[in-house]
């Protein structure tokens, strides 16, 4: 019998470690796994938790240049030899002993859940260690060495998938995945992100819509700084949802970087864990609507490693297991005690940010009207005007 969810995890994934002061702290993965365990997500009989061995060079070369892979391998043996022309040994992507193996292991994990979902071994697949969407075919970028997302999508295409939809809700533009499939009409890439005028990598404009052979297959929703729950969810539901429905993919792959959160130190949105949970739930439901539930959900950015990342990705994993956790659920005291001992911080009390007094997460449907005086609506409309007609959709009402 297939499992409800295959989840990639074992402690070896914490070896993806750029050093003690780097924002991409491996503790965020360990605390996520511990919270999943503390809330019983990993104990579910329908959840299969598996590790992964590093992907081979042959596998990695489906997306990455062999010269780049060789450079990563060399830096993995001797970090002082890191070649800056490949983006290695930089402040964002410092080299360390074992960088190749750690990065190739994450890639292998995402490939495994794509394979499991496509071959029917699991209904859904989760790799919260993955989602490294900035890695380019021949260059490390934005804390990302190998692009596990692009490798997973490429595997799906090579093994019979005719159409794959990719939705990226990380606060940063999903530029690496977009680059790989820029001219491939079989892949729809949708990225909702903070405008490149304010944030790395400085790309992802609504007029960036794909190559000559795939016009309209790249979709970019470039949103203003300061965005909170209502605007963020409105943008997601007004762009990604109708486009994926129109595209009718065989598989839905989603990236759930949680650096959209108000407490994230590297960006400028003000989204709550509750809204991030709502987005994951909506995308999960969308997979059942359009592609028989074939859903692969990946992690990504997220640098508030105690209060945000563990809760958001535990929600994601529980949703994939079909055992969603209420935002009002208390965070287990044992997990909080561990966090306090490890970091000196108390940790969050509830699985959501909003209280009963705040009310539920709220957003306004696009069907209720477009407000040209609203900066979020103008950003959404720019994207809809750029790509909706190419998918047979109405700019105003679909």
N, C-alpha and C positions, 0 to 999 in steps of 0.2 A: 504493500500500500504506500502511495506517495505521502510524504509529510506535508503538513500545512505550510510550514516555513522551514527553510534551511538557513541557518545563521552561521556566518563565518566568525569564529573567534577561538583563539587560545592565547596564552600570555606571550607567545613569541612575537605577536604583532606590536608589542610595545618596544621592540628593537628599532622601529622606525623613529629615530631619536636624533634631532638636530642639535641637541645640547641643552643645558639647564636654563638658559635665558631665552630660548626660542619660543615663539608663541605656540607652535605646533607640538605641545607637550604630550608625550605618550600617556600621561596619567589620565587624560580625557577618555582614552579607550578602556583603560583598566577600570575606571570608576563607572563607565557605562555598563560594562559587563557585570561588575559587582552589583549594580542597581538592578539590572535585569534578573540576576540570580536572587537578590534579596526579595524581589516582588514576585518570584515564582515563574517568571516568563520562561526561563531555561528549563524548568521542571515540567513544563507542559509536554505531555506525551506526543503531541503533534508538532513539536519543535525539535529539530535536529541541529545540534551545535557541532560544527566540524572545523578543523584547522585547514591549513594548506601548505604545500611545499612551494618553494620559489619557482616561478615560471621559467622555462628554458629560453635561451636566446632565440631559438627558432620561433617560439610562440610570441615573444616580445617583438620580433622583427616584422610581425604582421602590421604593426603601427609604427614602430621606432626604427630609425636607421641603424644599421649594424655598427657604424663608426661611433655613434652615440652610445650604444650599449657597451661597446668596448671601453669607451671613456668612463662610463659609470663603473664598470668592473675594475678599471685601473684605480679610480679614486677610492673604491671600496677596499682595495688592498693597501693603498698608500694615499691617505687624504691630502698629503702635501703636494701630490701630483695632479690634483683636480684641475681640469681644463676649463677656464672661464669662458672660452668660446662656446662651450656647451651649456653654459649656465650653472656650472658646478663650482663649488668653493666660494659662492657668493654669500652675502648676508642672508638672503632669503633661503638659499639652498646650500648650506655648508656641507662639505664632505665629511664623512665619518667612516670608521672601519665597519664594514658590513652593510653599507648603504645600498649596494646592488641587491643583496639577498633580501633585505627587509622590504625594499620597494617591489621586487619581483614576487615576493610572497603575497603582498596586497593585490597585485595584478592577478595572480593565480586564484585568489579568493573570489574576486569578482567574476572571473571566467567560470569558476566552478558553479556559482549560483545562476549565472546565465545558462549554462549547460543543464543544470538540474531542472530549471523552470521549463526550458525548451523541450527537454526529453521527458518531462512528466514525472520526474522523481520528487519534485516539490511544487506546490501550488505557487508559493512566493519565495523569493530569495532576498536575504538581507546581508550586506557587508558594510557595517558602520565604520569599519577601518578604511574603507575605500572612498571613492568619490573624488579622486585627485585630478580635477578637471582642467588644470592649467598646463600640464605637461604637454610639450609639443613633440612632434616626431623626432626632432634632432636637438632638443634643448629642454633642460629643466627650467621650471618657472613657478613662482608663487607657491613654494613649499612642496611642489609636485615633481617627482622624478619620472615615474612611468604612468602613463594614462590608462589606468585600469578600466575606466568607463569605455573609452574608445576600443580597447582590446576586447571587452565583453561584447559590445555591439558588433564589432567586426566578426567575432566568432559566430554570433547569431546569423549574420548575413551569409557567412561561409557554410552554414549548416542548414539552410533552407528558409530562413525568415525572409519574407519579401519586403516587409515594411517594419521599421522599428521607430518608435517615438521616444524621444528623450526630453524630459522636463527637468530643469535645473533651477532650484529656488534659493541657492546660495546667494549671499549678498554681492558676490563678485561675479563678473561675466564668465560664463563657461566657455572661454575662448579656445582651449585646446581641443575639446570635443567638436566644437563648431569647425575648427580648422581642418580636422581629419575628414569630416564628412561634408565639407563646404560644397562640393560639386557632385554629391551622391543623392539622387532623387529617392532612394530607398529609406533615407533617414531624415526624420523631422527633428530638428534641435530647437528647443524653446528655452530661452534663458531670461529669467526675471532677476534684475540686479540693480544696484545703485549706479547711477549715472557715472560713466567714465570721466566726466568732468571733475568728479570728487573722489574717485576711488580707483585703485588698481583693478584691472590692468589698463584702464583708459580706453576700452573698446566696447563694442556691443551697442551700436546705434540702430534705431528702428529701420533705417534704410539699408542695413546690412542684411540681405535676404537670400544669400546663397549664390552659387556659381551659375554659369550659363546653362548647365545641364540640370540644375536643381533650384531654379528660381522659386522663391517662396518657401524653401525647405529650411532655411535658417530664419529664426524668429527671435527678435530681441526687444525686450520691454525694459527701457532705460528709465529708472524711477528716481525721484528727487530724494535728497537726504532728509532725514527726519520722519520718514514714513512709519506709520504705526499700523496696528492690526487691521483696521477697517479698510484703509487704502490698499494695503498689501494683498489682502484676501480678495478685494474687489478686482485688482489687477490680475491676479491668478485666474479667477473665475471668468473674467472678461476676455482672456487671451488664450491661455493654454488649454482650457477645457473644451471650448468649441473647435479649436484647431485639431486637437487630438481626436475628437469625435469625427471630424470630417476626414481625417487621414486614415482612420480605421487600421491601426497597427496590429501586427501579429504579437508584439511584445511591447510593454511599457517599461522603460527604464527611467528611474527618477533619482535625482541627487538632492540630498537634504542637508546641505550645509546650514548650520544654525547660527551663523554669524550675522543674521538679520536681527538678532535679539538686542534689546535696549542696553544690556550690560556688556555686549561684546566690545573689546577694546580697539578693534581694528576697523570699524565701520561706523555708519551714522544713521542706522535705522532704529526704530523703537518698538519692535515686534515682541510679543510675549511668547512664552512656551506654549500657552493655550492656543495661540494662532498657528504656531508651527505644528502642533498636534492636529489642528483642524485641517491644515494643508495636507498633511500626510494621510489623514482619513479620507479627504476628498479625492486624492490621487489613487488611493487604494480602491475606492468605490469606482473610480473611472476605469481602472483596469478590468474590473468585473463587467463593466458596461460595454467596453469596446473590444477586449481581446481575451475573453474567457478567463480573466483573473491572472494571466501571465504577467507577473509584476516582479521586477528586480529593483530593490530600494537600497541606495548607497548613502554613505555619510558625506563628508566634505569638510568645509571650513567650520570654525567654531572655536573660539579662543577664551571664552569664559568657562573654564574647565571644571568648575565645581557646581555652580548654580544652574548652568544652562545645558551644556553638552550631554551630561549623563541623563538628565530627565527627557530631553527632546528625543534622543535616540533610543531610550527605553520605550517611550511612547511609540516610536516608529516600529520597533521590533514587536511590541505587543499587538499593534494593529495588524502587522503581517501574520501574526499567529492567530488572528481572529479572537483575541482576548484583550480588547482595548482596556486601558486603565483610565479611570476617571481622573480629571484634573484635580478634583478635591481629595484624592487619596493621600493619606499621610506617607511621607517618605520614611521608610523603616529606620528606627533609631539605631540599629546596629550599623547600618551604612553611614549614618551621620556621625556616629562615634568614630568610625574608621577615618572619615574625612577630617574630622577634628584632630585626630591623632597625627594624621599625615600632613595636614596643611595648616593647622591652627585655626581653621574656619569652621563655623557650626554647620554649614550646609543648609539647603532649603528644607522647609518644613512640609510643604505640600508638593504634589506633582504638577501643579499649575501655579501661575503667578497671580491670577485673578481671584478675588474673594467673592463671596455671595453678594456683598454690597456692590461690587463692580458689575455684576451680571455676567451673562455668557459672552463669548466672542461674537462680535456683530460686524456685518459688512453689508453693503447695499448692492443689490444685483444691478448689472448694466441695463437690464430690461426696464428699470425704473427711470432711466433717462441719463443723458450725457450733459455734464456741466462744463461748458467751455471756460468758465472762470476758475475751475479747479485744476491745480497743477498735476495731480495724479491722473485725472481724466484726460488731460491733454496728452500726457505721456502714453496712456493706454490707446487713445485715438490715433496717435502717430503710428503705433504698431499695427493697429487694425487696418488703417488706410494702406499701409505698406504691403500687407500680406493677405488679408482676408479675401479680397477679390480673386486672388490666385488659387484659393481653395474653394471657390464657389460660395463664399459666405458673405452675408450682408454686413457692411461696415458698422451699422448702427444697432442691429437687433439680434444677431446670432450669438 
